């Protein structure tokens, strides 16, 4: 099984893809349970690394049939992989203690040899306030405060100087988060769904990842057009503030390459479901049904069809065209073999035509693994 060579000239405004990643919710269903879902999640990262994927991302969702605590999961994945970066997409800061998160992130990053990439957000879900506790400020203001505190903590800043004698620390001691991972601050991204959040990321000097739901688009503007505007705003403000080239931008998208008629029919059905019910599409058995679409939100399209059709769709989409890294959003209800097939088909039939090359030490899956994933 060979990686295909680029088959066409890339458009002038298209950015060759530096990295290829995937985003999983590490789902589980009522039949198999969470332990099986976590084990399969680890195997998914292992197989992605063999295919040459440079990044793997896990979505955080509380109180449902998905991964709620990414950092211990990444620490486990790190013991079964060597090079693939492990990222959260995203962690809502409103529901995090910033210092405890900084301690856990530093510990995890050191355990996995500096491969952690945290994407954080300042959005919130009002339904969770009753569990995590209400605050005096509005949710977004509080999330930004916690984000700032977290970034200071992982940067190694002094958080407090001891001014009274105490058994815990000597007088005058400067308290910093330990263990400290010196380069982790450089691998933090903002999960951006709007122009404002992209500008905020640039102002904070952190990276950017854009997902499958966007807010505050202009009337008549397509998802891809608005996503391109978000990315352009980030890069423009970064250059103005920091006077250096901005970090590579990642974009998550549903890219389902149908290499057989049966698969194309299956992916078309998922496309229809997503266009019909939006974020409620593809739920594992027992998962909660969302109350409805977010007000004023846009849901990303599904790029599905033959390899050539998918390539043409990506090349013509403004948001995907301007991204530096593509992150394959995996349907939450798909099983492990189905997800491995999606990873394999994207890496071998589409991504090389987008300027991507696999990680140098990748290993193609054995024929047994490939055949098993295609059942």
N, C-alpha and C positions, 0 to 999 in steps of 0.2 A: 504494500500500500504506500503510494508516494504522495508527497505534498505537491499540489499542482503549481506550475509556474505561472507568473502573471500573464494573463491572456489578452490584455488590452491596455491602451494608453489611458492614464488617469486624467480626469478633467483638471484644468489649470488651478481651480480653487480648491481642489480636493487635497486633503492632507493624508499622506500615507500613514497607515495605522502602525504606530510604534509597538503597541502591546495589544494582546487579545485577552479578555477576561470573561468571567461568567458571574452571575448573581443568583444565589439559591436562597430559599427561605428555610432550608433544612426542615422540611415538612415531615409530619408523621400523621398517620390515620388511626382511627379507633381500633382497627383490626390488629395492626402490628405494634403500636405503642411507640412512645418517645425514644426508648433505648435503641430500637431498630432504626428509627429515623436518624439518630445521631451517628450510628455506625455507618449507615449508608452515606451520610453527609461526608464523613471522613474519606470513604472510598471514592466519592465523586471528586474530591480535591486530588486524590492520588492519580486518578485516571486523567484528569485535566493536565496535571503536570507532565505526565507521559506524552500527552499530545502536543506539548510545547506551549501551553497557555502560561502567560506571565503573571496573571492575577486571578484570584478567586475571592469573591465577595459574598457575605452572608447578611441577609436582612434581619433586623431585630423586630420582633413583634411580641408584645406582652399578652398574657392571658388567652392564648389560643394554641393551635396545633402547629406552631412554628418555633424557631429558635428565639429564646428570650434573653439569653446571656451569651453573647458571642465570644467574649475573651477566654473563658475556660475551654470553649470549643476550639478556638484557634490554637490554644496551647496544646491540645490533643492532636489536632491536625498537623501541627509543626513537628510532632514526633514521627509522623508517617510520610512527610515530604521534605524536600531539601532546598528548593529554590523558589517555588511559586510564592508570591506575596499574598498575605491573608488580610482581607479588609472588611470592615463593617460598612454597610450601606443601607440604612444609616442608623446612628444612635441619637435619639432625641434628647438633647441636653436638659430639657425641662424636668425629666424624671431621673436625673443622675446626681449623686453627690460628686461634685467635681474633683475633690481630693481623693476619695476612694477610687474613682474611675482612673485618675492619674496613676495611683499606686498599682492598680490591676493592669493598666496598659503598659507601664514600665516593666513590670514583672513578666508579662506575656511576651513583650518585644524581646527581652533578653533571653527568654527561654527558646524563642524561635529564630534567634540569630539576626535580629533587626529586619524581620520581614513583615511587620505589622503596618497596615495602612488604615487608619481610622477615618471614616467619613461621619461627621456629626451634623446635626441640624438644629435649628431653633424653632421648628414647628412644635405643635402640641395637639393632644387629643383630650378635650375637656372631660370625656367620660372617665379618664384615668385619675383626675384630680382627687376624686373621693378615696382612691386607694393610696396614692403617693402623697396626698396632702395639698391643701390649697396654700396660696401665698398672697401677700398683700398686693404685689405688682401683677400686671397682666401676664399671661403665660409667655408671650414672646419676649417681653422685657426680662423676665426671670430667666428664660432660657439663654439669652445673650449674656446675662450676668454670670451664669454658671459656665458658659462657654469661655468667657474671658478668664475666669478663675482656673479652669481646667488647662487652658493654654499656658498660663503662667506657671502652673504646677509642673507640667511636663517639660517646660523649658528650664527647670531647675531654679526658679526664682525663690527668694526668701518669702515664706508665707507668714511667718510670725517670729518675732524675737521675744524670748522669754524674759519677762520683767519682774516676776515674782518667784521666790524659791519654791520648788516643787519636786516631788520625787521623780517625775518623768524626765526632766532635763535640767541642766545647770543654769544658773542665772546668766543671761546674756546669750544663750544658745540661739543660733539662727536655724529655724526649722524649715527644712526642704523635703520634698517627696523623695523617698527611697523605696526600692532601688531606682536609680535614675538611668534612663537610656538616653545618651547625649544627642542622638540624631532623630529621635522620634518626632519632635516638633516639626521637622521638615517633611514628615509623611502624614500630616493631618489634612483632611479635605473637608470642604463644606458641601453637604448635599443640597444642591440648589434647585429650586422649583420656580424661581422668579428672577427678574432683573435685580431687585433690591438685595436678595440673598447673594447673588453673584458679586455685586459690588462690595457687599460686606466681606465676602471671602477675600477679595483683593485687598481691601483695607487691612485685614488681619494678617495678610501675608501667608495664607494657606491655600492648598490646592482646591480643585473644583471637580465634582462629579455631578452630572445631570441625569435624572432618572426618567421614569415612565409616566409621571404625573406632573403637570406644570400649572401654575396659577398666574392670573393677571395678564393674560394675553390680550392683544388688541383685537377689535372686532374684525372678523374675516381673515385673521392670521392663522395659518396652519401650524400644527404642532412643530414641524421641522423648522419653519421660518422663525417661530418664536424662540425655539431652542438655539438656533444660530445667533439670534440677537442677544440671548443671555450669555453665550460664550464670548461673543464679541465685546460685550460690556465688561466682562471679567478681564479679558486680555487688555483692553484699552485702559481700564483703571489701574491694572497692575503695572503696566509700563509707565503710566503717569506718576504713580506713587513710588515705585521701587527702582525704576530706571534700568531694569534687567528683563530679559525674556521671561514670560510667565511659565509656570510649570505645565506639563502636559495635561490636557483636559480629557476626562473620561466621560463617556455617554453610555447609559444602559438602554437596551432596546430588545424587543422580542424579534429575534432573527431566526426563523425556522426554515431550514433548508430541506426541501423535499426531494430526496434522491430517488424515490420510487413513487409510483402512482398512489399506492396505499398511504404513504406518509404525507403526500400532498393533500390527499382528502382529509386526513386526520388534522393537519395543521390548518387547513381552510376552516374546519369546524371550530377549532380553537379561536381563530380569527373572528369568525361570526359571533361566537359566544362573548368574546371580549368587546366587540363593537356593540353587542346587545346589552350586556349587563355590566360592562366596565370592570372595575376593580374586584367585583364579586366573582369573576370568571375563574375557573380551575381551582376549586377548593378541595383539599383532602377531606376524606370522610370524617365528619365530626367537627370540622372547623366552623367558626362563627361566620354568619353572613353579614357583610357590611350593611349598615343602616341605609346607605345610599351613596350616590356619587358626591364627592366633595363639591361644595358650592363654588361655581366659577372655575372649575378645574378642567383641564384638557388631558385626555388619556392618549398615550402614544399609539401609533399604528402598529400593526403586526406585519413584519416583512416576511412573507411566505410565498413559496412557489418553487420552481426549478432553480438550480444554482444560478443559471444565467439571469433569470428573472429577479432573484434576490440581489445579485450583484448590481443590476441596473437600478433597482429601487434604492439601494444604499448610495450609489453614486449620485443619484438625483435628489436625495434628501438633504436639505441644507444643514440640518443639525448633525446628522451622522457624517456628512462630508467634511465638516470643519473640526470634528473631534480628533484627538490624537490616539485615543484608546477606545476600542469597542468592547462593551461588556454585555454578554448574552444573558438576557433575563429569562430564566427557566420557568416554565409554567408550574405553579406550586403543586398541582396535583399529579404531575408526571412522576413515574417511578424511576428508580435508578437506571435500569437499562435504557429507558426512553431518553433520559437526560444525557447519558453517555453517548447515545447515537446522535443527539443534537450537537454535542461538543465535537464529536468526530467529524460529522458532515460539514459543519461550519469551518473547522480548521483545515480540512482537506480539499474542499470544493469551492469555497468562497473567499476566505480570508487572504490567501496568497494573491488573489487578483486585486486586493485592496492595498497592496504594498507591504503586507505583514509577513514576517518570517518567524518561525517557531523559536523558542528558547534553544540555544546551541546544544544543550545536553539532553534534549527531549528523546523519548523512546516511543515509537509507535506501539499501540496495543497489540498483543498477540492476536492471531486469527481467531483463537478461541474466544477471547474477550470481545472482539468485534462482532463475531457471529452471535454471541450471547446477548449483546446489547441490541441486536436487530430482530430479536424474536417478537 
